[in-house]
Amino acid sequence: MAVVGALGQVGSTLLGVLEERSFPVAELRPLTSPRSAGGEVRFAGEVLRAEEAKPESFRGIEIAFFAAGDLVSRTLAPEAVRRGAVVVDKSNAFRMDPSVPLVVPEVNGEALAGHRGIVASPNCSTIQLVVALEPLHREAGLREVTVATYQSVSGTGAEALAELQAQLAGSGATRVYPHPIAGNVLPHCDAFLPDGSTREERKLVDETRKILGLPDLPVAAFAARVPVRVGHAEAVWAGFERPIPPERARAVLARAPGLRVLDRPESCEYPTPLLAEGGDLVLVGRIRPDPVRPNGLALWVAADNLRKGAATNAVQIAEALAAGGLL
């Protein structure tokens, strides 16, 4: 097994998840950029030195996790496949490629059967959204979705976390974000596109349609960055073809894999990023009728963006590939 980006936030989280889930790793090859080569990682009681990721690094590799950005994935993932590896890619490089499955195992694990060497793992905010929507879609037929995200600074990276911490202490400059993030909310996740939306919002639209197999699904998205360390939250409004009362929605979601319903607002029981942090479940609550949409529901969703939103989903893909004899 190889992990490209093993020294980064997602890569190091992925190594921890592999250990927690007792994934059978005979040999681990941590790979990184030339600048970070020689750095150390700990795995299964051993200290391993990360090597520079090169095409020849993938000789003998069966599974290669990529957590190092679009350019690295576009350059090296095909090289890994040529050498016999199956690639599980966390970047945006291949997500919308029609020949590459975009997979959340609880939602569309059957798509893995058609892979050609590369499997894409979706964006963190998309993952928690589709895990919550898919059981409701099966029950009542999803017709439209509006989502507003409240995304933690860990989604931007380690430097953003350090910037938040420094600003909270009163001594931090503004470098990663265009404005201070401490005590603030920025309606700005990723780069702006010509239509005024951001790349993060476009990902939510395009990836949700692909994963759910609904290419014409109306999806409206607004993404904001909030001064939270770990864990994304989402306000979701969904319209359905058939009526689905809140009590029925709670029952459907309570039975669905990868979900936990926390919905007793009278006792202040509802999902929060702090409750989601460190776990692999998508938390859902505040389920109530949407007064605007026919057969509509409003709900609140939270998940750990570094785990289920990135590392854990990638490991679950690898587990499903192994279990299905697809390596």
C-alpha positions in Angstrom: 0.0 0.0 0.0 1.2 3.5 -0.8 -0.1 6.8 0.7 0.8 9.8 -1.4 0.7 12.9 0.9 1.4 10.8 4.0 2.7 13.8 5.9 -0.3 16.0 5.3 -3.5 16.4 7.4 -5.6 13.9 5.4 -2.7 11.5 4.9 -1.9 11.3 8.5 -5.5 10.9 9.4 -5.8 8.1 6.8 -2.9 6.2 8.5 -4.7 6.4 11.8 -8.0 5.2 10.3 -6.2 2.2 8.6 -4.8 1.2 12.0 -8.1 1.7 13.8 -10.0 -0.4 11.3 -7.3 -3.1 11.2 -6.9 -2.9 7.5 -4.5 -5.7 6.5 -1.4 -3.9 5.4 1.6 -6.1 4.6 3.8 -3.2 3.6 3.2 0.6 3.8 5.0 3.0 1.5 4.6 6.6 2.6 5.2 9.0 -0.2 5.4 12.8 -0.3 6.8 15.8 -2.2 10.5 16.3 -2.8 10.5 19.1 -0.2 9.1 16.8 2.5 11.0 13.6 1.6 12.7 12.1 4.6 10.0 13.1 7.0 8.8 10.4 9.4 5.4 8.8 10.0 4.3 6.3 12.6 2.2 3.2 11.6 1.5 0.0 13.4 4.2 0.6 15.9 6.9 1.4 13.3 8.5 4.7 12.3 8.7 4.9 8.5 10.6 7.5 6.4 8.6 9.1 3.6 10.0 8.9 0.1 9.6 11.3 -2.8 6.6 10.2 -4.9 7.8 9.1 -8.4 6.4 6.8 -11.0 8.7 4.0 -9.9 7.5 4.4 -6.3 4.4 2.3 -7.3 6.1 -0.9 -8.3 4.6 -3.8 -6.3 1.8 -1.6 -4.9 -1.8 -3.0 -4.8 -3.6 0.1 -3.4 -2.4 3.7 -3.7 -4.2 6.4 -1.7 -3.7 9.9 -3.1 -4.2 12.9 -0.7 -1.9 15.4 -2.3 -3.8 17.7 -4.7 -5.0 17.7 -8.3 -1.7 18.1 -10.0 0.0 15.3 -8.2 -3.0 13.0 -8.9 -3.2 13.8 -12.6 0.6 13.2 -12.9 1.1 10.1 -10.8 -2.2 8.3 -10.5 -2.1 7.0 -14.1 1.5 5.9 -13.5 0.4 3.9 -10.4 -2.3 2.2 -12.4 0.2 1.3 -15.2 2.2 -0.5 -12.5 -0.8 -2.5 -11.3 -2.1 -0.4 -8.4 -5.8 0.6 -7.8 -5.8 4.3 -7.0 -8.2 5.8 -4.4 -8.0 9.5 -5.1 -9.1 12.3 -2.7 -8.4 15.2 -5.0 -10.7 16.8 -7.5 -8.7 15.5 -10.5 -10.9 12.7 -11.6 -14.3 13.2 -9.8 -16.2 14.3 -12.9 -14.5 12.0 -15.3 -17.4 9.8 -16.7 -15.0 6.8 -16.7 -14.1 7.1 -13.0 -16.5 6.0 -10.3 -17.2 8.7 -7.6 -18.0 6.7 -4.6 -19.4 6.9 -1.1 -19.7 3.3 -0.1 -22.9 3.6 1.9 -24.6 5.4 -1.0 -23.3 4.0 -4.3 -20.8 1.2 -3.6 -22.0 -0.7 -6.5 -20.3 1.8 -8.8 -16.9 0.3 -7.8 -17.5 -2.7 -10.0 -16.9 -0.6 -13.1 -13.6 1.0 -12.1 -10.7 1.1 -14.5 -7.9 1.5 -11.9 -8.9 4.8 -10.4 -11.7 5.5 -7.9 -12.5 9.1 -6.8 -13.6 10.0 -3.3 -15.9 13.0 -3.2 -15.4 16.4 -1.7 -15.9 16.4 2.1 -19.1 18.6 2.1 -20.6 16.4 -0.7 -20.0 13.2 1.3 -22.1 14.1 4.3 -24.8 15.6 2.1 -25.4 12.5 0.0 -25.2 10.1 3.0 -28.1 12.0 4.5 -30.1 12.5 1.2 -29.8 9.0 -0.3 -32.0 7.1 2.2 -34.7 9.9 1.8 -34.4 9.7 -1.9 -35.0 6.0 -1.9 -38.1 6.5 0.3 -39.7 9.5 -1.4 -37.9 10.4 -4.6 -35.6 13.5 -4.4 -36.8 16.4 -6.5 -34.6 19.3 -5.5 -32.0 20.4 -3.0 -30.8 23.6 -1.5 -27.8 23.5 0.9 -25.8 26.0 2.8 -22.5 24.8 4.3 -20.6 26.0 7.4 -17.1 24.6 6.8 -14.3 24.4 9.3 -10.8 25.8 8.7 -9.2 22.3 8.7 -10.8 21.9 5.2 -8.2 24.5 4.0 -5.2 22.8 5.7 -2.8 23.0 8.6 -1.7 26.5 7.9 -5.3 27.7 8.2 -5.7 25.9 11.5 -2.5 27.7 12.7 -3.8 31.0 11.5 -7.1 30.6 13.4 -5.3 29.6 16.6 -3.0 32.6 16.3 -5.9 35.0 15.6 -7.8 33.6 18.6 -4.8 34.3 20.7 -4.7 37.9 19.4 -1.4 37.7 17.6 -2.1 36.3 14.2 -1.8 37.9 10.8 -4.1 37.2 7.9 -2.3 35.1 5.3 -4.3 32.0 4.3 -7.7 33.8 4.0 -8.4 37.2 2.5 -10.0 38.4 5.8 -9.6 37.3 9.5 -11.3 34.0 10.2 -11.4 34.3 14.0 -14.7 35.8 15.1 -15.8 35.9 11.5 -17.7 34.0 8.7 -16.4 34.2 5.1 -18.8 33.4 2.2 -15.8 32.1 0.3 -14.7 28.5 0.0 -12.2 27.9 -2.8 -11.9 30.1 -5.9 -14.6 32.1 -7.5 -16.0 31.1 -10.9 -17.3 33.4 -13.7 -20.9 32.9 -12.6 -20.2 34.2 -9.1 -20.3 30.8 -7.4 -17.2 29.1 -5.9 -15.5 25.9 -6.9 -16.8 24.4 -3.6 -20.4 25.2 -4.5 -19.9 23.8 -8.0 -18.5 20.6 -6.5 -21.6 20.2 -4.3 -23.9 20.5 -7.3 -22.0 18.3 -9.8 -20.9 15.6 -7.4 -24.3 15.2 -5.7 -25.9 14.6 -9.1 -23.2 12.1 -10.1 -23.3 10.1 -6.9 -27.1 9.9 -6.7 -27.4 9.1 -10.4 -29.6 12.2 -10.9 -27.9 14.2 -13.6 -30.7 16.8 -13.9 -31.4 17.2 -10.1 -31.8 21.0 -9.3 -29.2 21.7 -6.6 -28.5 25.2 -5.2 -25.4 25.5 -2.9 -23.9 28.3 -0.8 -20.6 27.6 1.0 -19.2 29.6 3.9 -16.0 29.2 6.1 -16.6 29.4 9.8 -14.1 29.7 12.7 -14.4 26.0 13.7 -11.3 23.8 13.8 -12.8 20.5 12.6 -16.2 19.4 11.4 -18.5 20.8 8.7 -22.2 21.6 9.2 -24.9 22.0 6.6 -28.4 23.3 6.5 -30.3 21.4 3.9 -33.8 21.9 2.3 -35.0 19.1 0.1 -38.2 18.6 -1.9 -39.5 15.1 -2.7 -41.9 13.5 -5.2 -43.9 11.9 -2.5 -44.9 13.0 1.1 -42.4 12.1 3.8 -43.4 13.4 7.3 -40.5 14.2 9.7 -41.3 11.2 11.9 -41.0 8.9 8.8 -37.8 10.6 7.8 -36.3 10.1 11.2 -37.1 6.4 11.1 -35.6 6.0 7.6 -32.4 7.8 8.5 -32.1 5.9 11.8 -31.9 2.6 9.8 -29.5 3.9 7.2 -25.7 3.0 7.3 -23.2 5.6 8.3 -25.8 7.9 10.0 -26.9 8.8 13.5 -30.0 10.8 14.2 -29.8 13.4 16.9 -33.1 15.1 16.9 -34.5 16.2 20.3 -34.3 20.0 20.0 -36.5 20.4 23.1 -33.6 18.9 25.0 -31.0 20.8 22.9 -30.0 17.5 21.2 -28.9 18.1 17.6 -25.7 17.7 15.6 -22.7 20.0 16.0 -19.2 19.9 14.6 -17.8 19.2 18.1 -20.0 16.1 18.4 -19.0 14.9 15.0 -15.2 15.5 15.5 -13.3 12.3 15.8 -16.1 10.0 14.6 -17.0 8.5 11.3 -20.8 8.9 11.4 -22.8 11.6 9.7 -25.0 13.3 12.3 -28.5 14.4 11.3 -31.1 16.4 13.2 -33.5 19.4 13.2 -35.7 17.4 10.8 -38.9 19.4 10.2 -41.3 20.3 7.3 -40.1 22.8 4.8 -43.0 25.3 4.5 -41.9 26.5 1.0 -41.4 23.2 -0.9 -44.2 20.7 -1.5 -43.3 17.4 0.2 -40.3 19.3 1.6 -38.0 18.7 4.6 -35.4 20.8 6.3 -32.6 19.2 8.2 -29.2 19.9 9.7 -26.1 17.7 9.0 -22.7 17.6 10.6 -19.6 15.4 10.1 -15.9 15.2 10.7 -14.4 16.5 7.4 -11.0 15.0 7.9 -12.4 11.5 8.7 -15.7 10.7 7.0 -15.2 13.6 4.7 -11.8 12.4 3.5 -9.7 9.6 5.2 -12.4 7.3 6.4 -14.4 7.4 3.1 -11.2 6.5 1.2 -10.4 3.6 3.5 -14.0 2.4 3.2 -13.6 2.4 -0.6 -10.5 0.2 -0.2 -12.3 -2.1 2.1 -15.1 -2.5 -0.4 -12.7 -3.1 -3.3 -11.0 -5.8 -1.3 -14.2 -7.4 -0.1 -15.5 -7.4 -3.7 -12.4 -8.9 -5.3 -11.9 -5.7 -7.3 -8.2 -5.1 -6.6 
